[in-house]
Amino acid sequence: MIELIEMRTGRTFSINALSVDGTCYTLDFLDSLEKTDPNEHTGIFTLLSSSAENGTPKNPEKCRHLRDDIYEFKHKHIRLLFFYQPGYIIICTHGVWKQGQRTRPKEIDKAKALKKKYLEGI
């Protein structure tokens, strides 16, 4: 079963977490982050709130295209992968800690697979 869990809504976007068959990698990651690094947690939610209200940042240090219609929000060492849907909707697939200069291909592939499940399930 596919479900979208609203995280932030503003004038520009509705930002949601994707849940597939009862598992929401985004919220699981953010819940863990809140316990282990509250400052990073606050920072990523500030970025999400600003993006919902004003649109995604043009600064590639905060938000950038990865490949195949997969993007990432960036805050210090946190990466939150997402894709866009019609109707000014952003759907976050999962979050990861930064490891190296580039987001690892397996994380992009995971986001693509979750997007595919979403599209098949709607």
C-alpha contacts under 8 A as a table, 3 or more apart, distances in Angstrom:
res1	aa1	res2	aa2	distance
1	M	19	S	8.00
1	M	20	V	5.76
1	M	21	D	4.72
1	M	22	G	7.23
1	M	121	G	7.11
2	I	18	L	7.40
2	I	19	S	5.88
2	I	20	V	4.86
2	I	21	D	6.37
2	I	117	K	7.95
2	I	118	Y	6.30
2	I	121	G	5.98
2	I	122	I	7.40
3	E	18	L	6.14
3	E	19	S	5.05
3	E	20	V	6.54
4	L	16	N	5.81
4	L	17	A	5.67
4	L	18	L	4.97
4	L	19	S	6.10
4	L	91	I	7.73
5	I	16	N	5.24
5	I	17	A	5.03
5	I	18	L	6.47
5	I	19	S	7.22
6	E	9	T	7.42
6	E	14	S	7.19
6	E	15	I	6.16
6	E	16	N	4.34
6	E	17	A	6.39
7	M	14	S	7.85
7	M	15	I	5.69
7	M	16	N	5.20
7	M	17	A	6.68
8	R	14	S	6.00
8	R	15	I	5.11
8	R	16	N	6.96
8	R	48	L	6.78
8	R	49	S	5.99
8	R	52	A	6.28
9	T	12	T	7.92
9	T	13	F	6.03
9	T	14	S	4.32
9	T	15	I	6.08
9	T	49	S	7.49
9	T	52	A	5.44
9	T	53	E	7.16
10	G	13	F	5.65
10	G	14	S	6.35
10	G	49	S	7.40
10	G	52	A	4.50
10	G	53	E	4.13
10	G	54	N	7.65
11	R	52	A	6.59
11	R	53	E	4.84
11	R	54	N	6.91
12	T	51	S	7.59
12	T	52	A	5.50
12	T	53	E	5.30
12	T	54	N	5.87
12	T	55	G	5.58
12	T	88	Y	6.69
13	F	51	S	7.13
13	F	52	A	4.45
13	F	53	E	6.69
13	F	55	G	6.69
13	F	88	Y	4.94
13	F	89	I	5.56
13	F	90	I	6.74
14	S	52	A	5.96
14	S	88	Y	6.46
14	S	89	I	4.96
14	S	90	I	6.13
15	I	48	L	7.36
15	I	52	A	6.42
15	I	89	I	6.10
15	I	90	I	4.74
15	I	91	I	6.05
15	I	92	C	7.36
16	N	89	I	7.50
16	N	90	I	6.09
16	N	91	I	4.89
16	N	92	C	6.01
17	A	24	C	6.95
17	A	26	T	5.89
17	A	27	L	6.85
17	A	91	I	5.68
17	A	92	C	4.82
17	A	93	T	6.38
17	A	94	H	7.94
18	L	24	C	5.95
18	L	25	Y	7.66
18	L	26	T	7.18
18	L	91	I	6.21
18	L	92	C	6.01
18	L	93	T	5.56
18	L	118	Y	7.86
19	S	22	G	5.85
19	S	23	T	5.23
19	S	24	C	4.19
19	S	25	Y	7.29
20	V	23	T	5.31
20	V	24	C	6.49
20	V	114	L	7.91
20	V	117	K	7.75
20	V	118	Y	7.72
24	C	27	L	5.63
24	C	28	D	6.14
24	C	93	T	7.94
24	C	94	H	7.74
25	Y	28	D	5.08
25	Y	29	F	5.99
25	Y	93	T	6.69
25	Y	94	H	4.90
25	Y	95	G	7.11
26	T	29	F	5.20
26	T	30	L	6.18
26	T	80	L	7.64
26	T	92	C	6.54
26	T	93	T	5.94
26	T	94	H	4.11
26	T	95	G	5.53
27	L	30	L	4.93
27	L	31	D	5.86
27	L	94	H	7.87
28	D	31	D	5.21
28	D	32	S	6.23
29	F	32	S	5.20
29	F	33	L	6.06
29	F	94	H	7.14
29	F	95	G	5.85
29	F	96	V	7.46
30	L	33	L	4.83
30	L	34	E	6.10
30	L	41	H	6.73
30	L	95	G	7.49
31	D	34	E	5.20
31	D	35	K	6.73
32	S	35	K	5.34
32	S	36	T	6.25
33	L	36	T	5.08
33	L	37	D	5.35
33	L	38	P	6.64
33	L	40	E	7.20
33	L	41	H	5.78
34	E	37	D	5.64
34	E	38	P	4.67
34	E	39	N	7.99
34	E	40	E	7.75
34	E	41	H	5.25
34	E	42	T	7.92
35	K	38	P	6.28
37	D	40	E	5.54
37	D	41	H	6.38
38	P	41	H	4.91
38	P	42	T	6.09
39	N	42	T	5.13
39	N	43	G	6.11
40	E	43	G	4.95
40	E	44	I	6.19
40	E	75	H	7.26
40	E	76	K	7.43
40	E	77	H	7.86
40	E	78	I	7.27
41	H	44	I	5.42
41	H	45	F	6.31
42	T	45	F	5.25
42	T	46	T	6.10
43	G	46	T	5.08
43	G	47	L	6.33
43	G	75	H	6.54
44	I	47	L	5.04
44	I	48	L	6.23
44	I	73	F	7.95
44	I	74	K	7.58
44	I	75	H	5.80
44	I	78	I	7.53
45	F	48	L	4.88
45	F	49	S	6.03
46	T	49	S	5.13
46	T	50	S	6.15
47	L	50	S	5.17
47	L	51	S	6.08
47	L	62	K	7.94
47	L	73	F	7.81
47	L	75	H	7.68
48	L	51	S	5.05
48	L	52	A	6.10
49	S	52	A	5.18
49	S	53	E	6.26
50	S	53	E	5.16
50	S	54	N	5.74
50	S	55	G	7.17
50	S	56	T	7.78
51	S	54	N	5.24
51	S	55	G	4.43
51	S	56	T	4.57
51	S	57	P	6.73
52	A	55	G	5.84
52	A	56	T	7.47
56	T	63	C	6.80
57	P	60	P	7.55
57	P	62	K	6.29
57	P	63	C	5.87
58	K	62	K	7.76
58	K	63	C	6.91
58	K	64	R	7.92
59	N	62	K	5.58
59	N	63	C	6.35
59	N	64	R	7.75
60	P	63	C	5.04
60	P	64	R	5.02
61	E	64	R	7.49
61	E	74	K	6.54
61	E	75	H	7.95
62	K	73	F	5.81
62	K	74	K	4.62
62	K	75	H	6.25
63	C	71	Y	7.22
63	C	72	E	5.58
63	C	73	F	4.50
63	C	74	K	5.64
64	R	71	Y	5.58
64	R	72	E	5.60
64	R	73	F	6.90
65	H	69	D	7.17
65	H	70	I	6.20
65	H	71	Y	4.28
65	H	72	E	6.57
66	L	69	D	7.44
66	L	70	I	5.59
66	L	71	Y	5.15
66	L	72	E	6.97
66	L	103	T	7.97
66	L	108	I	7.55
67	R	70	I	5.42
67	R	71	Y	7.20
67	R	108	I	7.70
68	D	112	K	7.82
69	D	83	F	6.22
69	D	84	Y	7.69
70	I	81	L	6.88
70	I	82	F	5.84
70	I	83	F	5.14
70	I	108	I	7.04
70	I	111	A	7.07
70	I	112	K	7.05
71	Y	81	L	5.68
71	Y	82	F	5.27
71	Y	83	F	5.99
72	E	79	R	6.08
72	E	80	L	5.31
72	E	81	L	4.30
72	E	82	F	5.86
73	F	79	R	5.71
73	F	80	L	5.05
73	F	81	L	6.45
73	F	82	F	7.73
74	K	77	H	7.44
74	K	78	I	5.82
74	K	79	R	4.91
74	K	80	L	6.67
75	H	78	I	5.18
75	H	79	R	6.72
77	H	97	W	5.61
77	H	98	K	4.86
78	I	95	G	7.16
78	I	96	V	6.05
78	I	97	W	4.84
78	I	98	K	5.71
79	R	95	G	5.54
79	R	96	V	5.24
79	R	97	W	6.09
79	R	98	K	6.29
80	L	92	C	6.74
80	L	93	T	7.58
80	L	94	H	5.92
80	L	95	G	4.24
80	L	96	V	6.49
81	L	92	C	5.69
81	L	93	T	5.76
81	L	94	H	5.71
81	L	95	G	6.11
81	L	108	I	7.71
81	L	111	A	6.65
82	F	90	I	6.64
82	F	91	I	5.35
82	F	92	C	4.08
82	F	93	T	5.50
82	F	94	H	7.56
82	F	111	A	7.14
83	F	90	I	5.85
83	F	91	I	5.46
83	F	92	C	6.64
83	F	93	T	7.90
83	F	115	K	7.53
84	Y	88	Y	7.38
84	Y	89	I	5.84
84	Y	90	I	4.66
84	Y	91	I	6.25
85	Q	88	Y	6.55
85	Q	89	I	5.07
85	Q	90	I	6.16
85	Q	91	I	7.30
86	P	89	I	6.22
93	T	111	A	5.63
93	T	114	L	6.44
93	T	115	K	7.40
94	H	111	A	7.09
98	K	101	Q	7.92
98	K	103	T	7.01
99	Q	102	R	7.43
99	Q	103	T	7.11
99	Q	104	R	7.65
100	G	103	T	7.36
103	T	107	E	6.93
103	T	108	I	7.38
104	R	107	E	5.47
104	R	108	I	6.78
105	P	108	I	5.07
105	P	109	D	6.12
106	K	109	D	4.92
106	K	110	K	6.09
107	E	110	K	4.98
107	E	111	A	6.30
108	I	111	A	5.08
108	I	112	K	6.21
109	D	112	K	4.98
109	D	113	A	6.12
110	K	113	A	5.09
110	K	114	L	6.21
111	A	114	L	5.14
111	A	115	K	6.10
112	K	115	K	5.01
112	K	116	K	6.16
113	A	116	K	5.04
113	A	117	K	6.32
114	L	117	K	5.06
114	L	118	Y	6.19
115	K	118	Y	4.99
115	K	119	L	6.20
116	K	119	L	5.12
116	K	120	E	6.11
117	K	120	E	5.12
117	K	121	G	5.98
118	Y	121	G	5.08
118	Y	122	I	6.35
119	L	122	I	5.59
